[in-house]
């Protein structure tokens, strides 16, 4: 995962410095949101609409968030797939992303076999997905678990800098912040379990 994120950061720098800039009529240029949206659009992780807008104040579903996180990790084009959730049909457009996110431990649903793919993702849910994707779940558990432990870790490592909600503009900022956030990996197992920031 560390290598994937390093590659994404390199690509982001290349796109920001030397290629076409995505401009949306409803995203004010020169802002932190604009920078995040431009980089993520160029990386094809989070895009605008055919009418030239980005809709930074629009909501994102849990299925869309699973796709965004997977693509930020380099998992593109996940098609139909069986998932561990009763409410996600294998033919659902995001089934492959949801299954991948579940298998990576990024999502675990509501319980009782439900994921709620069309529910609007909350701030806490979005933050939790990204914290888990970066390997900080054990730290979040030590800080109290859901939801305060995840939001505490996210704030501490700079993931939530510049965001305050789970609308599209703020999700762009959250994912953009992952590009410069160190990854945590488990380095020893058993009775001497340790994690290191790499």
C-alpha positions in Angstrom: 0.0 0.0 0.0 2.9 2.4 0.8 4.2 2.0 -2.8 0.8 2.6 -4.3 0.3 5.9 -2.3 3.9 7.0 -3.2 3.1 6.4 -6.8 -0.2 8.3 -6.5 1.7 11.2 -4.9 4.3 11.2 -7.7 1.5 11.2 -10.3 -0.3 14.0 -8.5 2.8 16.2 -8.6 3.3 15.6 -12.3 -0.3 16.4 -13.0 -0.2 19.5 -10.9 3.0 20.9 -12.3 2.9 20.1 -16.0 -0.4 19.0 -17.4 -3.8 20.3 -18.2 -5.7 21.8 -15.3 -9.3 20.8 -14.7 -11.4 23.9 -14.1 -15.0 23.7 -13.0 -17.3 26.6 -13.1 -18.5 26.1 -9.5 -15.0 25.6 -7.9 -13.2 28.8 -7.1 -9.7 28.8 -8.5 -6.7 29.3 -6.1 -8.4 27.6 -3.1 -7.4 24.4 -1.3 -10.5 22.7 -2.6 -9.6 23.7 -6.2 -6.1 22.2 -5.8 -7.6 19.0 -4.4 -10.2 18.8 -7.1 -7.7 19.5 -9.9 -5.3 16.8 -8.8 -8.0 14.1 -8.2 -9.7 14.9 -11.5 -6.4 14.5 -13.3 -5.9 11.2 -11.5 -9.4 10.2 -12.5 -10.4 9.5 -8.9 -13.1 12.2 -8.5 -14.5 13.9 -11.5 -16.9 16.6 -12.4 -20.0 16.5 -14.6 -20.6 16.9 -18.3 -22.0 20.5 -17.8 -18.6 21.7 -16.5 -19.5 21.7 -12.8 -18.0 19.7 -9.9 -20.9 20.2 -7.5 -18.7 20.6 -4.4 -21.7 20.9 -2.1 -23.4 17.7 -3.4 -23.5 14.6 -1.2 -21.7 11.3 -1.9 -23.1 7.9 -1.2 -21.4 5.1 0.7 -20.9 3.2 -2.6 -19.3 6.2 -4.2 -17.0 6.6 -1.2 -15.9 3.0 -1.4 -15.0 3.5 -5.1 -13.1 6.7 -4.4 -11.0 5.1 -1.6 -10.3 2.0 -3.7 -9.2 4.1 -6.7 -7.0 6.3 -4.4 -5.3 3.0 -3.5 -4.9 2.1 -7.2 -7.8 -0.4 -7.5 -9.5 0.8 -10.7 -12.2 -0.8 -12.8 -13.7 -3.1 -10.2 -16.7 -4.6 -11.9 -19.6 -6.8 -10.7 -18.8 -9.0 -7.8 -20.3 -10.8 -4.9 -20.0 -8.9 -1.7 -20.5 -9.9 2.0 -23.6 -7.6 2.1 -27.2 -8.7 1.5 -28.1 -5.2 0.2 -25.4 -5.0 -2.5 -26.4 -7.1 -5.5 -23.5 -8.6 -7.6 -24.7 -6.4 -10.5 -24.6 -3.2 -8.5 -22.2 -0.7 -10.3 -20.0 -0.5 -7.2 -20.1 -4.1 -6.1 -16.5 -4.8 -7.0 -15.3 -1.7 -5.2 -17.4 -2.5 -2.1 -16.1 -6.1 -2.1 -12.5 -4.9 -2.4 -13.0 -2.3 0.3 -14.5 -5.0 2.6 -11.7 -7.5 1.9 -9.1 -4.8 2.7 -10.8 -4.0 6.0 -11.7 -0.5 4.9 -15.5 -1.1 5.4 -17.5 -3.5 7.4 -21.1 -2.3 7.0 -23.8 -1.6 9.5 -24.1 -5.2 10.8 -26.8 -7.8 10.0 -25.3 -8.1 6.5 -26.2 -4.5 5.5 -24.0 -1.9 3.9 -26.4 0.8 2.7 -24.7 1.6 -0.6 -27.1 4.4 -1.5 -27.0 6.0 1.9 -25.2 9.4 2.1 -21.8 8.8 3.6 -21.3 10.8 6.8 -18.2 12.7 7.8 -17.3 10.0 10.4 -17.8 7.1 7.9 -15.7 8.8 5.2 -12.9 9.5 7.7 -13.1 5.9 9.0 -12.7 4.5 5.5 -9.6 6.6 4.9 -8.0 6.0 8.3 -8.4 2.2 7.7 -7.0 2.5 4.1 -3.9 4.1 5.5 -3.4 1.5 8.2 -4.3 3.5 11.3 -7.2 1.3 12.5 -5.3 -0.1 15.5 -4.4 3.4 16.6 -8.0 4.5 16.2 -9.1 1.5 18.3 -6.7 2.5 21.0 -8.2 6.0 21.0 -11.7 4.7 21.6 -12.8 3.2 18.3 -15.9 4.3 16.5 -16.3 7.2 15.8 -14.1 9.4 18.1 -11.0 7.3 17.8 -11.1 7.5 14.0 -11.7 11.3 13.9 -9.0 11.9 16.5 -6.4 9.9 14.5 -7.5 11.7 11.3 -7.1 15.1 12.8 -3.8 14.1 14.4 -2.2 13.0 11.1 -3.6 15.9 9.1 -6.2 14.0 7.1 -9.1 16.4 7.9 -7.2 19.6 7.4 -9.4 21.9 5.3 -12.6 19.8 5.6 -15.6 19.9 7.9 -18.2 17.8 6.2 -18.7 14.9 3.8 -19.8 16.9 0.7 -17.9 16.3 -2.6 -15.5 19.3 -2.1 -14.6 18.1 1.4 -14.2 14.5 0.3 -11.8 15.8 -2.4 -9.8 17.5 0.3 -9.8 14.4 2.5 -8.5 12.2 -0.4 -6.0 14.8 -1.5 -4.6 14.9 2.1 -4.0 11.1 1.9 -1.4 11.8 -0.8 0.9 13.4 1.7 0.0 11.3 4.8 2.4 8.6 6.0 1.1 5.1 5.9 1.1 2.9 9.0 2.0 -0.8 8.6 2.2 -3.7 11.1 5.9 -4.6 11.5 5.7 -7.4 14.0 3.0 -9.9 15.0 2.0 -12.2 17.9 2.6 -11.1 21.5 4.9 -8.3 20.4 2.6 -6.7 17.8 4.0 -3.3 16.6 3.1 -0.7 14.0 5.3 1.8 12.3 4.6 4.9 10.3 6.5 4.5 7.0 
